[in-house]
Amino acid sequence: MLKFFKNKWFRIPYTILLYAFSIYGFFLTITYFAMKYEWTKDKGMIDSNNRYFQNMHDKYNQSFQIDSISMQKYRYEALNRIIVLNEFYPLNAKYILDAWARNQDEKLTLQMLDAVDLKMKSNQEYRNALQEMRNSKLKKRKTTGLSVFDWMNVGEWKAFRIAVQKDKKCIDSVAKITGVEGRLIVSCLAGEQIRLFNSRRESFKKYISPLQSLVLENNLSYGVTGIKEHTAMNIERYLKDPKSEYYLGKKYEHLLDYDSTQSYINSINDTMSVRLRRLVQFNDHYYSYLYAALFVKQIKMQWERAGFPLDNRPEILASLFNLGYSKSKPKKNPSVGGSNYQVGESQYTFGAVAFEFYYSGELLDVFPYQKKRFDWDTN
């Protein structure tokens, strides 16, 4: 028997297998520690305009008067500012005017105009025009048919607009069962999809743009909203944990239960877990939106319970959606930021893109503003 083990026909395969299993074990160990200590996680950054975001929030949160005289003054101010904006960017002026006509909400209209002002803070001609408006000396200006938000002028954005409208029924369904405003869900989607404009530019030109569909991620982050597997697991766990600071209530506990009759298998997800298969679907993005909406609402509940409500901070909710649970630490004056990326010649953060989309008025007829970001259809 000993002679058999010393035989080279046994010894060589045995040695090869031993080294192969050792290498595989080392790889699994490194992967475990990488996930445990989040070595591969994008730490993100604080947006350079964070102070402006905070100032705008404070202006409407602390000193915004709602008596009839003040509201009339706000209405005139908003309409005059829309007139000024129309001299530079008629497209954005139209979106904001449509939002005002639909909602009759002066506060929201002024917030939309502030989003434009922030983008135009270095445009001296625009700043001068605002001052002239206040002095009743407004002059005719050269206009453009483009958006003031320059990332909305790239070809990829046009394809995105068409693609996301195809998902309207799906997004509306998720909004209804979760109580998360559809436009807020799309703001998180926009931040993720626009992040991929440059990182997968060639794939976008070859596949996404011609098909006018959303980018479907299937490596580390999954689905059209870029949900990580450990994030999906936590979302499911917090739904059923009444002791969790993220707990939403009994009626939400079974929203992510698994249907044993469904396999969700397709050509690119057949080796994945059922959890990931639900996210990686070509034509049905329901679970991508459902996980995203539930995450945002769980974060909203966490901050609300801590005494720092985020209902009127879509840019903060989107930033935390991008950064994950570990970065969600309720506090006064949170920072806007997240992953930073380049579109065209400009740098953006995830939270800033979500903010600009939310208040841009883009796709208003498809994803309108609700009176509240959450649970607007309940008393």
N, C-alpha and C positions, 0 to 999 in steps of 0.2 A: 504493500500500500504506500509506504514512504517513497519507494522508487517511482511510483506513479505521480506523486505530487512534485517530484523533482524533474519529471519529464518536461521538455521545453514546450510540448503541445498543450500542456496544462498551464505551465508557469507564465508564458507570454500573454495569453488571453486574460489570465487571472490578474496580472500586473496592469494591463490596459484598463480592465474594468475597475480595478481599485483606484487608479488615478482619475478615471472619468467620474466615479462617484465622489471622490474627494473634491474635484473642481466644482461639481454640481452643488455639493454641500456648502462650499465656500461662497458660491454665487447666491444661494438661498439665504445664507447668513448676512451677507452684505445687503441684499434686498430688504431683509427684515429690518435691519438697523436704519436703512435709508428711509423706509416708510415710518418707522417709530419716531425718529428724530427729525423728520421732514427735511432731509438734506436736499431733496429735489424740488421743494416747494418754492414758488416765486414769492419773495418777501414783499414785492411791490414797493411803492414809494408814495410820499405825500405830494399831492398836486401843488404846483407852484402858485395856483390861485386859491388855495385853501382859505386864506384870510378873507378873500372877497366872498367866497361861499358863506362863510360864517357871518360876515357883516350883513349880507343880504337876508340870511335867516333871522338874525337879531332884529333887523328893521321891521320885518313882518310879524315877528313873534312877540316883541315887547311893546312897540309903540304904534302899532297899526290900529287906528280908530275906526269904528264901524258905525258911528252915528250917521244919520241921513245927510248932513251937511258935508261931512268928510268923504262919504262915499261918492257924492256928486263931484267933489273936487278931484278925487281919484279917477273918476270916469273921464273927466275933461283932460286930465293929465295923460291918461293912457291913450286916448284918441289922438291927442296932439303928438304924442311920441310915435304913435303908429304912422301918422302923416309924415313925420320926419324920416322914419325908417323907410317908408315907401319911396323916398327920393333916392335911396341907396340900394335897398334890397326889397323890391316889390313883392317877391315871392314870400319872404318871411313876414312882411307886413300883412299879406293876405292871410297867412296861417293864423297869426295872432288875432286879427280882426274876426276871422271865422270862429275862433275859440271864444272870443268875447260875445259874439252874437249868439252862439250856442248856449253858453253857460251863464252869461250876465254876471260874471265873477271878476270884479275889479282887482281883487288881490292876486288872483291867478294871472290875469292879464299883465299886471305890473311885474310879476315874477318872470313871466316870459320875456318882457321887455328888458328886464335886468340881465337875463341870460345873454341877450343880444348885446347890451351895453358892455358886459364883461368881455365878450369876444371883440368888441370894437374899441376897447379902452385905449389902444394905441393909434386909432384912426382919428387924427386931429381934426380932419374936415368934418367928420361925423360929430365929434364933440362940440365943435364950433357951431354946427347946425342946431344941435340941441340948445345951446346957449342962445342962439338967434331966435329959436322958437320961443324961448322964455321971454325974449325981448320983443316978440312979435315982428321980427325982421327976417323971416324965413325966405331963402332964395332957392331958385330952381337948381337941382344938382344932377349930375350924371348918374344914371341908374344902370343896373345890371339885372339880368334874368336869373342869376345864380343865387345860391343860398349864402347867407352870412356865415354859416357853419361850413367851412370849406371842405371838410371830409364828406359832406353830403353832395358834393359836386363831382366826385369821382365816379367812373363807370360802374364800379362794383356796387355802389349805393343804389343805383337804379335797379340792378338785378336783385338786390336785397329787398327793395320795396315791393317788387312783384312777388318774390318768393314768400315773404312774410304774410302777404295778403291771402295767399293760398292756405295759410294756417289759421286764418281768422276764426273759423268754426271751432277748431281745436283749442285755441287760446281763450275764446269766450267761454267754452265749456269749463276749462280749468279755473277761470276767473269766478265763475258762478259757484262752483263747489268749494273753493277755498276762500272766497271773499277778498281776493287780492286783485286790485285793479288791473285790467288787461294791459293798459298802457305802461304800467310799472313793470309787468312781466316782460313786455317787449323792450323796455329800456335795458334790462339785464341781458336780453338776447342780443340787442344792438351792440352793447359793449363787447360781448364775446365774439360775435361775427365780424365786427370791424377790426378786432385784434388779429383776425386771420387774413384780412385783406392782403397784407404784405407777407406774412409768414408762409402763406400757401398761395402766393400770387400765380405761379404757373398752373397749379391745379385748378385754381379759380377760373383762369382764362380758358382752360381746356375742357373742364367738366361743369363747374358750377354756373358760370355766366350763360353758356348756351342753353342749359337746362332750366335756368332761372329758379334754382333750388338753393336751400341753405346748406352751409358747410356742415357735414356730419363728422364729428370727431370720434375716434375709436382707439385712442392710445393714451393712457393715463387719465385724460379727461374724455367724457363720453356724451354723445348726443349733440344736439344743436346748441344747447346752453352750456356745454362744457362741464358736466357734473363729474367730480372725482368719485371713485368707488367708495372710499372711506367716508366721504361726505354723504353719499347716498345711504350708507349703512347708518350713519348718525341721524339723518333725517327720519328714517324708519324707526329707529330706537326711541327718539324723543317724542314721536307721535304717541307712543304707548306708555310713557313714563310720567305719571301724574306728579311725581316729585321733582321733575326736571324744570328748570327755569324757562325752557323752551316749549313746554307743554301747551298745546292749543285747545284741548278740551275733548270730551268723549266723542263728539260727533266726527272728529277728524281721525280717530284712532285706526280706522280700517281703510283709509283711502289708498294705502300702498300695499294692501294685502295681496298675496300672489294667487293667481288662478291656475290651479293644477292642470286644467284642460288646455292651457295655452303654452306653446313652446317658444314663440317669438323668434324662431331661427330664420336667418337669411344667409346670404353668401359670405358675409364678412363678420358675422357674430357667432358662428356655430361652435367655436371653442370657448366662448365666454359663459359666465354664470348667467342665470335667468335675470338677475338684477340688471346686469349690463346689457343683456339682449333687449330688454324693454326700452333701454335708452337708445340703443343703436338700431334704429329703424329708418328705412329709406323714406317712406311716404307718410308714416304716422309718428308725429313728434309729441304725442300727447304726454308721455311720461317725462320727456325732457322739460316740458313746461310745468308739469305737476310737481316734480321734485324742486324746480326753481322757485315756484310760487310758495310751496310749503317752507322752504328754507327762509325765504324773505319774511314770511309771516312769523316763523319761529324767532328770528332775530328781532323783529318788531316787538314780540311779546316779552323777550328777555329784557330789552331796554325799557319797555313800559313798566315792567315790574320793578325795575331798579330806579324808577323815577325820572327817566330821560326818554320821553316818547320821541319816536322817529317818523311818525305818520306823515309829516310834511317835509321829510328829508330824503327824497328819492335818490339823491346822489350819494348819501351815506349808506343807505340800504344796498345800493348797487355795489359800492366799494366793498362792503362786508361780504356780499354774495361772491365777489371775486376772490377775496382774501381768505374766507372760511371762518369756521367757528372759533378757532384759536385766537384770531385777531379781534373778535367781538367782545370788547370790554366796555360796558356802559360807563359813560362819563359825560361831563359837560364839555361842550365845544369839540365834538369828534372831528377827525380829519377826513377830507375827501382824497381819494387816491386809488391805489390798487396797481395792477400790472401797468407798466408804461410801454407804449409802442408807437411806431411811426406810421402815419398814413400820408402819402405824398411827401411834402417837405416839412411837415409839422409833427411834433411829439404830443402825445395825449396820454392821459391816465384813464383807466376803466371807468372810474367814478365820474370824471369830467365828461366823457362821451355820453354816458347814461343821462347826466344832467342836461346836456345840450339837446339830446333827442327828446327827453321828456317835455321840456319847455319850448321846443322848436315849433310845435304845431304840425310837424310832418305826420302824415297818415291820420290826421284828425278825424276824417270821415269814417275810417276803419276802426281805429282805437281811440275813442273820445275820452276826454277827461270826465271823471266822475266827481261828485261832490266831495267824496272822501276817497282816500287811497285804499282803505280797507272797510269791508262790511258796509258799503254804501246803501245796500238794499234792505237793511234791517233798521228797526226803530231803536 
